Amino acid sequence: MSLKTAQAGEARPAAPPHQAGGTLFYIVGASGVGKDSLIDTLRSRLPAHRFVFARRTITRPENSVGEAHDACTEDEFAERAVRGGFLLWWAAHGLHYGLPVALADQLAAGRHVIANGSRGKAAELAQRVPRLVVIEIEAPPELIAARLASRGRESGDDIARRLTRASTAYPDTVNVVRVTNDSDLHTGAIRLIHAIVSKLEDDTAGARRGPDARIAPPGRLESAPQQSAGAILRRKLAGERLAQAEWNTLLQAVVEGSIKGAELDTMLIACANDLDDEELACVARWRCGLMPRESWGREPVVDKHSLGGTAGSRVTMIVVPIVAAHGMLIPKTSSRAITSAAGTADAMEVLARVDLNPSDLRRVVEQAGGCIAWNGRLNHSVLDESMHRLERLLALDTRRWSVASILSKKWSAGSTHVVVDVPYMPGGKVASLQEAQAVAAMFDSLGTRLGMTVRAYPSDGAAPIGRGIGPALEVRDVLQVLEGDPRAPADLRDKALLFAARILALDPTIGDLAQGESRARELLASGDARRAMQAIIEAQGATARASAASLALHPICTAQSGTVRAIDARRISTIARLAGAPADPHAGVDLACHPGKHLTADAPLYRVQATSAERLAAAVAAAHADTGIRLG
C-alpha cells in the first residue's frame, strides 16, 4: 500500500473531535532549537497521571540515533494511515512520522498530551482535537547553526538550507505561544513549563492570550551572580540537593518577590517532585521563622489537624471543646472549604466569628482554653497560594509540601503536640491506606526534626461522617453530639471521641488511650464539653443566626430496594456545593441513610436544601443523574 493512497484517505479525521477533555501541547520548531532536550526535561517535572508524552511512529530502524520511537516500514506506516491509526502524520527529511490515534482517548479522559510535531501540520491538527496549543521553540540562527554542527549529522550546506527554509504561517484560529530557547537547558525548561502552566490557567479562567503570544525570557536566571537565589534555583532544577542556608536564600527571594512568575512555578514543581526528607525539613525550618513563635507559658500546647476530603466530619468542633474542658490549651486554626461543601472555619462561622488576628486569638485561648479560628488571617503565604494553584492546574502531588506547611504553622502557633487525621479515599488526595500510612510516617518524622511530638493516624474517609453536608447542617450534628442528643450521628461522636482520646493521652496524668477515651466520654456526658464550646463561642464573638426563611427542600429517593453498600462522599459534596454550600450556610445535603441500611423502593436517600431556587434545581438535577448512593 502506498503513502499516496494514505494521503488521499487522510481527508477524514482519524478520530472525531471530543467536546471536553485535556489539551494537546504541540511542540514545534526548526531542527537545532532544542525541542527534544526540552521535552525530555519535562518528563520528570510534569505528573505522569495528568500528562502523556506522545511516542511517535517513525519509518526508521528502532536502534537508530534519536528519540525513542515505534519503528515501522513504509508499507506498515501506509497501512496504519489508511486504517485511521494516526491522529496525524507527516513526512520530513525522507522519513514519515505519526502520532497514534490513541492519544485522542487520552485527551477525552482529561489528560494533557505533549507531542513533538511538524509546524506545517498545526492547522490540520487543530481540526482534530478540541483544545490545541502550539508551542513554537525559537532560537537565534547562529545558535541553531552551532547546535546542528555539533551533532555532526549535516554538512555546512545542509545547515544553511535549514536556516533559510521558509516557515508556514499559522491560521488566526490556532493558539500559538513562542518560547525562546537561547540559554541553558534548565532555563529553557522554565520557559516551556511556564508556557504550559499559563495556557492551562487561561483555560481555567476562560481567557486566552490570543492566537500568537510570546513567553519572554526570564533574564534573572541568566544574569544572577554566583550563589544568588537564581543560581541556587538552577542548581535545584538540575537535580542537586540544597543545604539549609541555600533554601533560606531561595525561599526568602520568593517572599521578597525577586523570584516569581515562571521561576516560582518551576521551583514549586521541583519542590513537589523531589524534596528528600532533609530538604523537606529545611523548608519547614525556614517556614517556622516566618512568624515569631507563640509562647503560652505552659505545656503541652496541643492541636488536632485533618488533611480533609471527607464530607461532613466536623470532628474538630467536638474535639476542641473536649480538650479545652480537660484543661489543655488548644489554639486551633482551620481552613475554609476548597473543594468540599464546608471547612471547619465555614462551619464554626455559623456559631462565632472566626477571622481572628493574632492578638484576638491569644485573648480567646487565654480566656476559654481554646479556639476554632480561620487561618487565613494568621498564616497567609504566597508559597502556599502558588502551590495550590499549580496543584489544581497540573494535579501535582503536593503532600510532602503540605506536611511542611502544616507543621511549620503548628510550630509557629506554639503547639508542642499535634495529632493528625489522614483520611484516605479513592480519588482523594490520599487514595489508599498504604499512602495514608506513608503520609502519617512523614508527619511523625518531620515533627521529630522540628522538636515536636506529632502522631498521625490514617482513617477511612470514603463515606461521609455525620448526616449533614454543608455548614449549618454540620453544626447541627456537632451540637447534637455535644448536647447528648439521642439523634446525634454515632459515627461523628465515635470518631471525635477517638481523636480526643488520642490528644488527652498525651497528658502525663492520663497516660494511655483507654484512660483518654474514658476522660473524653466523661467530659461529653457531663456537659463540660458543651459549656467549653459556649465559652469559646462567646470569647470569639457569637454570630447572629442568618435567616433561613427562604429555605427550600427537595427529597431524593431510591428507585429500587436494596442495601446501602457505599456512599460516595465526593459526589455528595458536589451536590451540596451545587446547592450553594459553603457560601450559603443553610445549603447542603441531609443524609437519611448510612452504609448497611436496607431501603425499600421510594425510600429517602437524602434531602437537598438551598435558599436559591436555581441552585436547588441544579443540585437536584445532579442528584437525579447520580445520587452518590450505591445499593447492593
Residue pairs with C-beta under 8 A, 6 or more apart in sequence:
1 75
1 78
1 79
1 82
2 78
3 74
3 77
3 78
3 81
3 91
3 96
5 78
5 82
6 77
6 78
6 81
6 82
6 89
7 81
9 81
9 82
10 81
10 89
13 127
13 128
14 84
14 85
14 86
14 87
14 88
14 101
14 104
14 128
15 84
15 87
15 101
15 104
15 128
17 127
17 128
17 129
17 130
18 104
18 107
18 108
18 129
18 130
19 130
20 108
20 110
20 130
21 107
21 108
21 109
21 110
21 111
21 130
21 131
22 106
22 107
22 109
22 110
22 111
22 112
22 113
22 131
23 107
23 112
23 113
23 131
23 132
23 133
23 199
23 200
23 203
24 103
24 107
24 112
24 113
24 115
24 125
24 129
24 131
24 132
24 133
25 112
25 113
25 114
25 115
25 133
25 135
25 196
25 199
26 115
26 117
26 122
26 125
26 132
26 133
26 134
26 135
27 35
27 38
27 39
27 114
27 115
27 116
27 117
27 135
27 137
27 192
28 35
28 116
28 117
28 118
28 119
28 122
28 134
28 135
28 136
28 137
29 35
29 119
29 136
29 137
29 138
29 139
30 144
30 162
30 163
30 165
30 167
31 144
31 148
31 162
32 139
32 143
32 144
32 145
32 147
32 148
32 162
33 137
33 138
33 139
33 144
33 147
33 181
34 137
34 139
34 147
34 181
34 185
34 188
35 116
35 137
36 66
36 67
36 116
37 185
37 188
38 137
38 181
38 185
38 188
38 189
38 192
39 53
39 114
39 116
41 185
41 186
41 188
41 189
41 192
42 51
42 53
42 114
42 189
42 192
42 193
43 53
44 273
45 189
45 193
45 266
45 269
45 270
45 273
46 114
46 193
46 196
46 269
46 394
47 394
47 395
47 396
47 397
49 111
49 395
50 111
50 112
50 394
50 395
51 111
51 112
51 113
51 114
51 394
52 103
52 106
52 111
52 112
52 113
52 114
53 113
53 114
53 115
54 99
54 100
54 103
54 113
54 114
54 115
54 116
55 68
55 69
55 70
55 100
56 67
56 69
56 70
56 97
56 98
56 99
56 115
56 116
57 69
57 70
57 71
57 72
57 77
57 80
57 86
57 89
57 97
57 98
57 99
57 100
58 69
58 70
58 71
58 72
58 95
58 96
58 97
58 98
59 71
59 72
59 73
59 74
59 77
59 95
59 96
60 66
60 69
60 71
60 95
61 71
62 69
62 71
64 71
65 153
67 116
70 100
72 80
74 96
77 89
77 96
77 98
80 86
80 98
81 89
81 98
84 101
85 98
85 100
85 101
86 98
86 99
86 100
86 101
87 99
87 100
87 101
87 103
87 104
87 125
87 128
87 129
88 98
88 99
88 117
88 121
88 124
88 125
88 128
89 96
89 97
89 98
89 99
90 96
90 97
90 117
90 118
90 120
90 121
91 97
92 118
97 117
97 118
99 115
99 117
103 113
103 115
104 128
104 129
106 113
107 113
107 129
107 130
107 131
112 196
112 200
117 125
119 134
119 136
119 167
119 168
120 168
122 132
122 134
122 170
122 174
122 176
123 170
123 171
123 174
125 132
126 132
126 171
126 173
126 174
131 203
132 174
132 175
133 175
133 176
133 177
133 196
133 199
134 170
134 174
134 175
134 176
134 177
135 176
135 177
135 178
135 179
135 192
135 195
135 196
136 176
136 177
136 178
136 179
137 179
137 181
137 188
137 192
138 178
138 179
138 180
138 181
139 147
139 180
139 181
139 182
140 182
141 163
143 182
144 162
144 163
145 159
145 163
148 154
148 159
148 162
149 156
149 159
154 162
170 176
170 211
170 212
172 211
173 211
174 211
175 199
175 208
175 209
175 211
176 211
176 212
176 213
177 195
177 198
177 199
177 209
177 213
177 214
177 215
178 212
178 213
178 214
178 215
179 188
179 191
179 192
179 195
179 214
179 215
180 191
180 214
180 215
180 217
181 188
181 191
181 192
182 217
183 217
183 221
183 222
184 234
186 221
186 234
186 237
186 238
187 217
187 218
187 221
187 222
187 234
189 237
189 266
190 218
190 221
190 237
190 262
190 263
190 266
191 215
191 217
191 218
191 262
193 262
193 265
193 266
193 269
194 215
194 218
194 261
194 262
194 265
194 266
195 215
197 265
197 390
197 393
197 394
198 209
198 215
199 209
200 393
200 394
201 389
201 393
202 208
202 209
204 392
204 393
215 262
218 261
218 262
218 263
220 230
220 258
220 259
220 263
221 230
221 233
221 234
221 263
223 230
224 230
224 231
224 234
225 231
227 246
227 249
228 249
229 249
229 250
229 252
229 253
229 258
229 259
230 259
230 263
232 242
232 246
232 249
232 250
233 250
233 259
233 263
233 266
233 267
235 242
235 246
236 242
236 250
236 267
236 270
237 266
237 267
237 270
239 274
241 276
241 278
241 279
242 250
242 279
242 282
243 282
244 282
244 285
244 286
247 279
247 282
247 283
247 286
248 286
250 259
250 267
251 283
251 286
251 287
251 383
252 286
253 259
254 260
254 264
254 267
254 382
254 383
255 290
255 382
255 383
259 267
264 386
265 386
265 390
268 383
268 386
268 387
268 390
268 401
269 390
269 394
269 396
271 283
271 387
271 401
272 387
272 390
272 391
272 396
272 397
272 398
272 400
272 401
273 396
275 283
275 400
275 401
275 404
277 445
277 446
280 400
280 403
280 404
280 442
280 446
281 404
281 446
281 449
281 450
283 401
283 404
284 403
284 404
284 407
284 408
284 411
284 446
284 449
284 450
285 408
285 450
287 381
287 383
287 404
287 405
287 408
287 409
288 408
288 411
288 412
288 450
290 381
290 408
290 412
291 412
292 412
293 411
293 412
293 414
294 331
294 358
294 362
294 412
294 413
294 414
295 414
296 329
296 331
296 365
296 414
298 329
299 416
300 328
300 329
300 416
300 417
300 453
300 506
300 507
301 328
301 329
301 330
301 331
301 413
301 414
301 415
301 416
301 417
302 323
302 328
302 329
302 330
302 415
302 416
302 417
302 418
302 419
302 503
302 506
303 330
303 331
303 332
303 410
303 413
303 415
303 417
303 418
303 419
304 315
304 316
304 319
304 320
304 323
304 330
304 332
304 418
304 419
304 420
304 421
304 499
304 503
305 406
305 410
305 418
305 419
305 420
305 421
306 313
306 315
306 316
306 420
306 421
306 422
306 423
307 402
307 420
307 421
307 422
307 423
307 429
307 430
307 439
308 335
308 340
308 343
308 423
308 429
309 340
309 423
309 425
309 428
309 429
309 430
309 461
309 569
310 423
310 425
310 459
310 461
310 463
310 464
310 465
310 569
311 340
311 341
311 464
311 465
311 469
311 569
311 570
311 572
311 573
311 576
312 464
312 465
312 466
312 467
312 468
312 469
312 474
312 477
312 492
312 569
313 423
313 461
313 464
313 465
313 466
313 492
313 495
314 342
314 344
314 347
314 465
314 466
314 474
314 475
314 477
314 478
314 492
315 421
315 465
315 492
315 495
315 496
315 499
316 332
316 334
316 344
316 372
317 344
317 347
317 348
317 372
317 475
317 478
317 533
318 478
318 481
318 482
318 492
318 493
318 496
318 500
318 524
318 529
319 496
319 499
319 500
319 503
320 330
320 332
320 370
320 371
320 372
320 533
320 536
321 370
321 482
321 529
321 530
321 532
321 533
321 536
322 496
322 497
322 500
322 504
322 520
322 523
322 524
322 529
322 532
323 330
323 370
323 500
323 503
323 504
324 330
324 368
324 369
324 370
324 532
324 535
324 536
325 369
325 523
325 528
325 529
325 531
325 532
326 504
326 507
326 519
326 523
327 369
328 369
328 503
328 504
328 507
329 365
329 369
329 370
330 365
330 369
330 370
330 371
330 503
331 361
331 365
331 370
331 371
331 413
331 414
331 415
332 370
332 371
332 372
332 373
333 361
333 371
333 373
333 374
333 375
333 378
333 379
333 409
333 413
334 343
334 344
334 345
334 348
334 354
334 372
334 373
334 374
334 375
335 343
335 344
335 345
335 374
335 375
335 376
336 343
336 345
336 346
336 374
336 376
336 582
337 343
337 346
337 581
337 582
338 388
339 573
340 573
340 577
340 582
341 469
341 470
341 471
341 572
341 573
341 576
341 577
341 581
341 582
341 588
341 589
342 469
342 470
342 471
342 474
342 581
342 582
342 588
343 582
344 372
345 354
345 372
345 373
345 374
345 375
345 376
346 471
346 582
346 585
347 471
347 474
347 475
347 478
348 354
348 372
348 373
348 475
349 374
349 471
349 543
349 585
350 471
350 472
350 475
350 543
350 545
350 546
350 585
351 475
351 537
351 542
351 543
352 372
352 536
352 537
352 538
352 540
352 541
352 542
352 543
353 540
353 541
353 542
353 543
354 372
354 373
354 374
354 540
355 373
355 374
355 376
355 377
356 364
356 371
356 373
356 374
356 377
356 378
356 540
357 377
357 378
358 378
360 373
360 540
361 371
361 373
361 378
363 539
364 371
364 373
364 536
364 539
364 540
365 371
367 535
367 539
368 532
368 535
368 536
368 538
368 539
369 532
369 535
369 536
370 532
370 536
371 536
371 539
371 540
372 536
372 540
373 540
375 409
378 413
379 409
379 412
381 405
383 405
384 405
387 396
387 398
387 401
387 405
388 398
390 396
390 398
391 398
399 429
399 430
399 439
399 442
400 442
403 439
403 442
403 443
403 446
404 446
406 420
406 443
407 418
407 443
407 446
407 447
407 450
407 452
407 454
408 450
410 418
410 452
411 450
411 452
415 452
416 452
416 453
417 452
417 453
417 454
417 503
417 506
418 443
418 447
418 452
418 453
418 454
418 455
419 454
419 455
419 456
419 457
419 499
419 502
419 503
419 506
420 440
420 443
420 454
420 455
420 456
420 457
421 456
421 457
421 459
421 499
422 430
422 436
422 439
422 440
422 443
422 456
422 457
422 458
422 459
423 430
423 436
423 458
423 459
423 460
423 461
424 430
424 431
424 432
424 433
424 435
424 436
424 458
424 459
424 460
424 461
424 462
425 431
425 460
425 461
425 462
425 569
425 570
426 432
426 462
427 570
428 461
428 570
430 436
430 439
430 458
433 458
433 460
436 458
436 459
437 458
439 456
439 458
440 456
440 457
440 458
441 456
442 456
443 454
443 456
444 454
444 455
444 456
446 454
447 453
447 454
448 454
453 506
455 502
457 499
457 502
459 495
461 569
462 566
462 567
462 568
462 569
463 566
463 567
463 569
463 594
463 595
464 567
464 569
464 572
464 591
465 489
465 491
465 492
465 495
466 474
466 477
466 489
466 491
466 492
467 473
467 477
467 489
467 590
467 591
467 592
468 474
468 475
468 476
468 477
468 588
468 589
468 590
468 591
469 572
469 573
469 576
469 581
469 588
469 589
469 590
469 591
470 576
470 579
470 581
470 582
470 585
470 586
470 587
470 588
470 589
470 609
471 581
471 582
471 585
471 586
471 588
472 548
472 585
472 586
472 588
473 588
473 589
473 590
473 609
474 588
477 488
477 489
477 492
478 492
479 485
480 487
480 488
480 489
481 488
481 489
481 492
481 493
481 496
481 524
482 524
482 529
482 530
482 533
483 527
483 530
484 524
484 525
484 527
491 594
493 524
497 517
497 520
497 521
497 524
498 517
500 516
500 517
500 520
501 513
501 516
501 517
501 519
501 520
502 513
502 516
503 516
504 510
504 515
504 516
504 519
504 520
505 511
505 512
505 513
505 515
505 516
507 516
510 516
510 519
523 529
546 585
546 586
548 586
548 611
550 611
551 586
551 609
551 610
551 611
552 609
552 610
552 611
552 613
552 616
553 607
553 608
553 609
554 607
554 608
554 609
554 616
554 619
554 620
555 604
555 606
555 607
555 608
556 604
556 605
556 606
556 607
556 608
556 620
556 623
556 624
556 627
557 602
557 603
557 604
557 605
558 599
558 601
558 602
558 603
558 605
558 627
558 629
558 631
559 601
559 602
560 601
560 631
561 598
561 599
561 600
561 601
561 603
561 631
562 598
562 599
562 631
562 632
563 596
563 597
563 598
563 599
563 631
563 632
564 593
564 594
564 595
564 596
564 597
564 598
564 599
564 629
564 630
564 631
564 632
565 595
565 630
565 631
565 632
566 595
566 629
566 630
567 591
567 593
567 594
567 595
567 628
567 629
567 630
568 628
568 629
568 630
569 628
570 628
571 626
571 627
571 628
572 589
572 591
572 606
572 628
574 622
574 628
575 589
575 608
575 619
575 622
575 623
575 628
576 587
576 588
576 589
576 608
576 619
578 615
578 618
578 619
578 622
579 587
579 588
579 589
579 608
579 609
579 610
579 615
579 616
579 618
579 619
580 587
580 610
580 611
580 612
580 615
580 619
581 587
581 588
584 610
584 611
584 612
584 615
586 609
586 610
586 611
587 609
587 610
587 611
587 612
587 615
588 608
588 609
589 606
589 607
589 608
589 609
589 619
590 606
590 607
590 609
591 605
591 606
592 603
592 604
592 605
592 606
592 607
593 599
593 603
593 604
593 605
593 606
593 629
599 605
599 631
605 627
605 629
606 623
606 629
608 616
608 619
608 620
608 623
609 616
610 616
610 619
